[in-house]
């Protein structure tokens, strides 16, 4: 069966994007990455994607209205004939129009055990609350921030001397594995 075509949106280093790119190299992976786009032309992840031979698009959102920038992104994504959009450290709210266009076909990775700690500073908040476990979630994107149906979660134990950085580093390892697997399962379930 033809592989599902996935466009990945990033804002920075793009390690989750890289995890998806490497997962896609496995012959039994049901998706291929057809575009990596960023709202920052200097995003480090764009260089990594280009080195892997993937089409990239980098454009600053600065000075543009949100819906206008998202329409530009959408046009680039459509050029690649993508079936799905995967947000991977994309640090910008998307316009309702964009979310609507990709309803049911857009996923996100978030560094907390949703519904806990939507938004930013998830590790700081988990530590401040005295939580024993942190983790990550992959979810379908809906209009509400970090709110759509959860597809997969991985718990990561919080250690006594954890700092936000040390915890983030371990959660990131879990993110990479969880995202690739959850996206593959999501796509397989949809193509049945
Ligand atoms: C990840 O923790 C992601 O979940 C969060 O921002 C970080 C991005 O890292 N929203 P990367 O760009 O994928 O390396």
py3Dmol code that shows the C-alpha trace and the ligand (Angstrom):
import py3Dmol

protein = """\
ATOM      1  CA  UNK A   1       0.000   0.000   0.000  1.00  0.00           C
ATOM      2  CA  UNK A   2       1.209   3.534  -0.743  1.00  0.00           C
ATOM      3  CA  UNK A   3       2.720   5.278   2.243  1.00  0.00           C
ATOM      4  CA  UNK A   4       0.799   8.164   3.823  1.00  0.00           C
ATOM      5  CA  UNK A   5       2.413  11.518   3.085  1.00  0.00           C
ATOM      6  CA  UNK A   6       3.220  13.562   6.200  1.00  0.00           C
ATOM      7  CA  UNK A   7       4.212  17.233   6.450  1.00  0.00           C
ATOM      8  CA  UNK A   8       5.996  18.159   9.681  1.00  0.00           C
ATOM      9  CA  UNK A   9       5.873  21.645  11.220  1.00  0.00           C
ATOM     10  CA  UNK A  10       8.719  22.725  13.493  1.00  0.00           C
ATOM     11  CA  UNK A  11      10.020  25.908  15.102  1.00  0.00           C
ATOM     12  CA  UNK A  12      13.504  24.989  16.280  1.00  0.00           C
ATOM     13  CA  UNK A  13      15.895  22.102  16.703  1.00  0.00           C
ATOM     14  CA  UNK A  14      13.480  19.508  15.354  1.00  0.00           C
ATOM     15  CA  UNK A  15      14.519  16.402  17.246  1.00  0.00           C
ATOM     16  CA  UNK A  16      10.970  15.024  17.185  1.00  0.00           C
ATOM     17  CA  UNK A  17      10.877  15.680  13.448  1.00  0.00           C
ATOM     18  CA  UNK A  18      14.162  13.770  13.125  1.00  0.00           C
ATOM     19  CA  UNK A  19      12.634  10.857  15.042  1.00  0.00           C
ATOM     20  CA  UNK A  20       9.782  10.763  12.513  1.00  0.00           C
ATOM     21  CA  UNK A  21      12.220  11.018   9.596  1.00  0.00           C
ATOM     22  CA  UNK A  22      14.292   8.094  10.879  1.00  0.00           C
ATOM     23  CA  UNK A  23      11.204   6.011  11.709  1.00  0.00           C
ATOM     24  CA  UNK A  24       9.976   6.589   8.156  1.00  0.00           C
ATOM     25  CA  UNK A  25      13.116   4.878   6.828  1.00  0.00           C
ATOM     26  CA  UNK A  26      11.942   1.531   8.178  1.00  0.00           C
ATOM     27  CA  UNK A  27      10.381  -0.420   5.326  1.00  0.00           C
ATOM     28  CA  UNK A  28       7.290  -1.318   7.357  1.00  0.00           C
ATOM     29  CA  UNK A  29       6.605   2.292   8.394  1.00  0.00           C
ATOM     30  CA  UNK A  30       3.241   3.388   6.946  1.00  0.00           C
ATOM     31  CA  UNK A  31       4.299   7.018   6.382  1.00  0.00           C
ATOM     32  CA  UNK A  32       6.903   9.091   4.588  1.00  0.00           C
ATOM     33  CA  UNK A  33       7.914  12.669   5.398  1.00  0.00           C
ATOM     34  CA  UNK A  34       7.296  14.845   2.356  1.00  0.00           C
ATOM     35  CA  UNK A  35       7.860  18.314   3.829  1.00  0.00           C
ATOM     36  CA  UNK A  36       9.418  19.969   6.859  1.00  0.00           C
ATOM     37  CA  UNK A  37       8.233  23.541   7.313  1.00  0.00           C
ATOM     38  CA  UNK A  38       9.165  26.098   9.969  1.00  0.00           C
ATOM     39  CA  UNK A  39       7.982  29.529  11.012  1.00  0.00           C
ATOM     40  CA  UNK A  40      11.648  30.482  11.379  1.00  0.00           C
ATOM     41  CA  UNK A  41      13.889  30.266   8.311  1.00  0.00           C
ATOM     42  CA  UNK A  42      16.878  29.686  10.620  1.00  0.00           C
ATOM     43  CA  UNK A  43      15.335  26.733  12.484  1.00  0.00           C
ATOM     44  CA  UNK A  44      18.109  24.158  12.904  1.00  0.00           C
ATOM     45  CA  UNK A  45      15.755  21.327  12.003  1.00  0.00           C
ATOM     46  CA  UNK A  46      15.400  22.628   8.453  1.00  0.00           C
ATOM     47  CA  UNK A  47      19.068  21.905   7.760  1.00  0.00           C
ATOM     48  CA  UNK A  48      18.739  18.386   9.126  1.00  0.00           C
ATOM     49  CA  UNK A  49      15.684  17.757   6.937  1.00  0.00           C
ATOM     50  CA  UNK A  50      17.414  19.151   3.853  1.00  0.00           C
ATOM     51  CA  UNK A  51      20.404  16.892   4.506  1.00  0.00           C
ATOM     52  CA  UNK A  52      17.972  13.967   4.490  1.00  0.00           C
ATOM     53  CA  UNK A  53      16.740  15.045   1.059  1.00  0.00           C
ATOM     54  CA  UNK A  54      13.370  16.291   2.304  1.00  0.00           C
ATOM     55  CA  UNK A  55      11.691  19.367   0.836  1.00  0.00           C
ATOM     56  CA  UNK A  56      11.845  22.238   3.320  1.00  0.00           C
ATOM     57  CA  UNK A  57      10.058  25.554   3.694  1.00  0.00           C
ATOM     58  CA  UNK A  58      11.143  28.231   6.144  1.00  0.00           C
ATOM     59  CA  UNK A  59       9.372  31.551   6.446  1.00  0.00           C
ATOM     60  CA  UNK A  60       9.073  33.935   9.368  1.00  0.00           C
ATOM     61  CA  UNK A  61       5.565  34.619  10.635  1.00  0.00           C
ATOM     62  CA  UNK A  62       6.676  38.060  11.797  1.00  0.00           C
ATOM     63  CA  UNK A  63       4.635  40.911  10.369  1.00  0.00           C
ATOM     64  CA  UNK A  64       1.936  38.577   9.075  1.00  0.00           C
ATOM     65  CA  UNK A  65      -1.530  37.975  10.457  1.00  0.00           C
ATOM     66  CA  UNK A  66      -1.902  34.468  11.895  1.00  0.00           C
ATOM     67  CA  UNK A  67      -4.482  33.355   9.324  1.00  0.00           C
ATOM     68  CA  UNK A  68      -2.406  34.841   6.520  1.00  0.00           C
ATOM     69  CA  UNK A  69       0.741  32.982   7.594  1.00  0.00           C
ATOM     70  CA  UNK A  70      -1.192  29.753   8.089  1.00  0.00           C
ATOM     71  CA  UNK A  71      -2.669  30.076   4.580  1.00  0.00           C
ATOM     72  CA  UNK A  72       0.886  30.351   3.240  1.00  0.00           C
ATOM     73  CA  UNK A  73       1.859  27.216   5.169  1.00  0.00           C
ATOM     74  CA  UNK A  74      -1.231  25.395   3.981  1.00  0.00           C
ATOM     75  CA  UNK A  75      -0.412  26.242   0.354  1.00  0.00           C
ATOM     76  CA  UNK A  76       3.120  24.818   0.764  1.00  0.00           C
ATOM     77  CA  UNK A  77       1.752  21.689   2.405  1.00  0.00           C
ATOM     78  CA  UNK A  78      -0.805  21.171  -0.390  1.00  0.00           C
ATOM     79  CA  UNK A  79       1.966  21.442  -2.992  1.00  0.00           C
ATOM     80  CA  UNK A  80       3.489  18.298  -1.511  1.00  0.00           C
ATOM     81  CA  UNK A  81       0.196  16.422  -1.614  1.00  0.00           C
ATOM     82  CA  UNK A  82       0.445  15.660   2.101  1.00  0.00           C
ATOM     83  CA  UNK A  83      -2.239  13.535   3.759  1.00  0.00           C
ATOM     84  CA  UNK A  84      -1.315  14.412   7.344  1.00  0.00           C
ATOM     85  CA  UNK A  85       0.320  17.220   9.312  1.00  0.00           C
ATOM     86  CA  UNK A  86       2.520  16.408  12.328  1.00  0.00           C
ATOM     87  CA  UNK A  87       3.379  19.259  14.698  1.00  0.00           C
ATOM     88  CA  UNK A  88       6.802  18.680  16.239  1.00  0.00           C
ATOM     89  CA  UNK A  89       7.826  21.494  18.545  1.00  0.00           C
ATOM     90  CA  UNK A  90       5.815  23.957  16.464  1.00  0.00           C
ATOM     91  CA  UNK A  91       5.630  26.808  18.954  1.00  0.00           C
ATOM     92  CA  UNK A  92       2.815  28.830  17.440  1.00  0.00           C
ATOM     93  CA  UNK A  93      -0.913  28.696  17.841  1.00  0.00           C
ATOM     94  CA  UNK A  94      -2.626  27.731  14.595  1.00  0.00           C
ATOM     95  CA  UNK A  95      -5.593  29.644  13.212  1.00  0.00           C
ATOM     96  CA  UNK A  96      -9.032  27.999  13.473  1.00  0.00           C
ATOM     97  CA  UNK A  97      -9.140  27.939   9.652  1.00  0.00           C
ATOM     98  CA  UNK A  98      -5.944  25.880   9.448  1.00  0.00           C
ATOM     99  CA  UNK A  99      -7.079  23.517  12.206  1.00  0.00           C
ATOM    100  CA  UNK A 100     -10.420  23.054  10.452  1.00  0.00           C
ATOM    101  CA  UNK A 101      -8.751  22.262   7.115  1.00  0.00           C
ATOM    102  CA  UNK A 102      -6.668  19.498   8.713  1.00  0.00           C
ATOM    103  CA  UNK A 103      -9.314  18.246  11.151  1.00  0.00           C
ATOM    104  CA  UNK A 104      -8.714  14.596  12.001  1.00  0.00           C
ATOM    105  CA  UNK A 105      -5.457  14.583  10.025  1.00  0.00           C
ATOM    106  CA  UNK A 106      -3.188  16.664  12.266  1.00  0.00           C
ATOM    107  CA  UNK A 107      -1.347  15.410  15.355  1.00  0.00           C
ATOM    108  CA  UNK A 108       0.916  16.949  17.993  1.00  0.00           C
ATOM    109  CA  UNK A 109       3.450  15.788  20.583  1.00  0.00           C
ATOM    110  CA  UNK A 110       3.219  17.473  23.974  1.00  0.00           C
ATOM    111  CA  UNK A 111       5.676  17.034  26.862  1.00  0.00           C
ATOM    112  CA  UNK A 112       3.199  16.218  29.626  1.00  0.00           C
ATOM    113  CA  UNK A 113       0.671  13.579  30.545  1.00  0.00           C
ATOM    114  CA  UNK A 114      -2.363  15.397  29.173  1.00  0.00           C
ATOM    115  CA  UNK A 115      -4.788  16.656  30.360  1.00  0.00           C
ATOM    116  CA  UNK A 116      -2.167  17.814  32.864  1.00  0.00           C
ATOM    117  CA  UNK A 117      -0.044  20.846  32.008  1.00  0.00           C
ATOM    118  CA  UNK A 118      -1.288  22.126  28.696  1.00  0.00           C
ATOM    119  CA  UNK A 119       0.794  24.959  27.257  1.00  0.00           C
ATOM    120  CA  UNK A 120       4.329  25.879  28.278  1.00  0.00           C
ATOM    121  CA  UNK A 121       6.726  25.067  31.153  1.00  0.00           C
ATOM    122  CA  UNK A 122       5.330  21.585  31.623  1.00  0.00           C
ATOM    123  CA  UNK A 123       8.367  20.189  33.450  1.00  0.00           C
ATOM    124  CA  UNK A 124       8.614  23.121  35.862  1.00  0.00           C
ATOM    125  CA  UNK A 125       4.939  22.688  36.657  1.00  0.00           C
ATOM    126  CA  UNK A 126       5.211  18.912  37.181  1.00  0.00           C
ATOM    127  CA  UNK A 127       8.163  19.393  39.563  1.00  0.00           C
ATOM    128  CA  UNK A 128       6.478  22.252  41.446  1.00  0.00           C
ATOM    129  CA  UNK A 129       3.406  20.078  41.943  1.00  0.00           C
ATOM    130  CA  UNK A 130       5.532  17.302  43.462  1.00  0.00           C
ATOM    131  CA  UNK A 131       4.434  14.812  40.798  1.00  0.00           C
ATOM    132  CA  UNK A 132       6.032  11.371  40.842  1.00  0.00           C
ATOM    133  CA  UNK A 133       5.670  10.883  37.094  1.00  0.00           C
ATOM    134  CA  UNK A 134       5.890  13.112  34.061  1.00  0.00           C
ATOM    135  CA  UNK A 135       5.722  12.062  30.431  1.00  0.00           C
ATOM    136  CA  UNK A 136       4.492  12.901  26.983  1.00  0.00           C
ATOM    137  CA  UNK A 137       1.315  12.664  24.954  1.00  0.00           C
ATOM    138  CA  UNK A 138       0.518  12.432  21.268  1.00  0.00           C
ATOM    139  CA  UNK A 139      -2.891  13.831  20.442  1.00  0.00           C
ATOM    140  CA  UNK A 140      -5.100  14.809  17.550  1.00  0.00           C
ATOM    141  CA  UNK A 141      -5.119  18.596  17.122  1.00  0.00           C
ATOM    142  CA  UNK A 142      -8.380  20.433  17.718  1.00  0.00           C
ATOM    143  CA  UNK A 143      -9.132  24.138  18.066  1.00  0.00           C
ATOM    144  CA  UNK A 144      -8.333  24.131  21.809  1.00  0.00           C
ATOM    145  CA  UNK A 145      -4.617  24.178  22.707  1.00  0.00           C
ATOM    146  CA  UNK A 146      -3.243  20.705  23.609  1.00  0.00           C
ATOM    147  CA  UNK A 147      -6.771  19.421  24.000  1.00  0.00           C
ATOM    148  CA  UNK A 148      -7.638  16.880  21.272  1.00  0.00           C
ATOM    149  CA  UNK A 149      -8.110  13.115  21.715  1.00  0.00           C
ATOM    150  CA  UNK A 150      -4.992  11.446  23.109  1.00  0.00           C
ATOM    151  CA  UNK A 151      -3.554   8.714  20.872  1.00  0.00           C
ATOM    152  CA  UNK A 152      -0.663   7.579  23.085  1.00  0.00           C
ATOM    153  CA  UNK A 153       1.178   8.495  26.266  1.00  0.00           C
ATOM    154  CA  UNK A 154       4.440   7.405  27.866  1.00  0.00           C
ATOM    155  CA  UNK A 155       5.112   7.919  31.561  1.00  0.00           C
ATOM    156  CA  UNK A 156       8.590   8.957  32.718  1.00  0.00           C
ATOM    157  CA  UNK A 157       9.504   8.624  36.410  1.00  0.00           C
ATOM    158  CA  UNK A 158      10.538  11.846  38.135  1.00  0.00           C
ATOM    159  CA  UNK A 159      13.802  11.390  40.038  1.00  0.00           C
ATOM    160  CA  UNK A 160      14.584  13.063  43.397  1.00  0.00           C
ATOM    161  CA  UNK A 161      17.139  15.540  42.055  1.00  0.00           C
ATOM    162  CA  UNK A 162      15.450  16.294  38.755  1.00  0.00           C
ATOM    163  CA  UNK A 163      15.582  19.807  37.387  1.00  0.00           C
ATOM    164  CA  UNK A 164      13.321  20.964  34.563  1.00  0.00           C
ATOM    165  CA  UNK A 165      16.236  20.364  32.182  1.00  0.00           C
ATOM    166  CA  UNK A 166      17.131  16.882  33.390  1.00  0.00           C
ATOM    167  CA  UNK A 167      13.489  15.844  33.303  1.00  0.00           C
ATOM    168  CA  UNK A 168      12.995  17.392  29.846  1.00  0.00           C
ATOM    169  CA  UNK A 169      15.956  15.413  28.510  1.00  0.00           C
ATOM    170  CA  UNK A 170      14.442  12.080  29.621  1.00  0.00           C
ATOM    171  CA  UNK A 171      10.938  12.997  28.493  1.00  0.00           C
ATOM    172  CA  UNK A 172      12.391  13.895  25.083  1.00  0.00           C
ATOM    173  CA  UNK A 173      13.708  10.338  24.666  1.00  0.00           C
ATOM    174  CA  UNK A 174      10.206   9.087  25.355  1.00  0.00           C
ATOM    175  CA  UNK A 175       8.739  11.684  22.963  1.00  0.00           C
ATOM    176  CA  UNK A 176      10.806  10.446  20.051  1.00  0.00           C
ATOM    177  CA  UNK A 177       9.683   6.854  20.411  1.00  0.00           C
ATOM    178  CA  UNK A 178       6.104   7.642  21.337  1.00  0.00           C
ATOM    179  CA  UNK A 179       5.572  10.013  18.429  1.00  0.00           C
ATOM    180  CA  UNK A 180       6.838   7.703  15.710  1.00  0.00           C
ATOM    181  CA  UNK A 181       4.838   4.755  17.014  1.00  0.00           C
ATOM    182  CA  UNK A 182       1.633   6.718  17.658  1.00  0.00           C
ATOM    183  CA  UNK A 183       1.688   8.339  14.227  1.00  0.00           C
ATOM    184  CA  UNK A 184       2.209   4.968  12.554  1.00  0.00           C
ATOM    185  CA  UNK A 185      -0.648   3.405  14.531  1.00  0.00           C
ATOM    186  CA  UNK A 186      -2.936   6.366  13.835  1.00  0.00           C
ATOM    187  CA  UNK A 187      -2.299   6.143  10.104  1.00  0.00           C
ATOM    188  CA  UNK A 188      -2.727   2.350  10.062  1.00  0.00           C
ATOM    189  CA  UNK A 189      -6.048   2.648  11.919  1.00  0.00           C
ATOM    190  CA  UNK A 190      -7.320   5.267   9.467  1.00  0.00           C
ATOM    191  CA  UNK A 191      -6.408   3.340   6.358  1.00  0.00           C
ATOM    192  CA  UNK A 192      -8.318   0.203   7.400  1.00  0.00           C
TER     193      UNK A 192
END
"""
ligand_1 = """\
14
LIG
C 9.550 19.028 22.611
O 9.631 18.776 23.981
C 8.123 19.181 22.233
O 7.275 18.263 22.816
C 7.900 20.559 22.774
O 9.020 21.298 22.362
C 10.103 20.413 22.269
C 10.596 20.479 20.864
O 11.748 19.764 20.666
N 6.631 21.091 22.502
P 12.229 19.408 19.209
O 12.214 20.697 18.372
O 11.327 18.363 18.643
O 13.625 18.916 19.392
"""
view = py3Dmol.view(width=600, height=400)
view.addModel(protein, "pdb")
view.setStyle({"model": 0}, {"cartoon": {"style": "trace"}})
view.addModel(ligand_1, "xyz")
view.setStyle({"model": 1}, {"stick": {}})
view.zoomTo()
view.show()
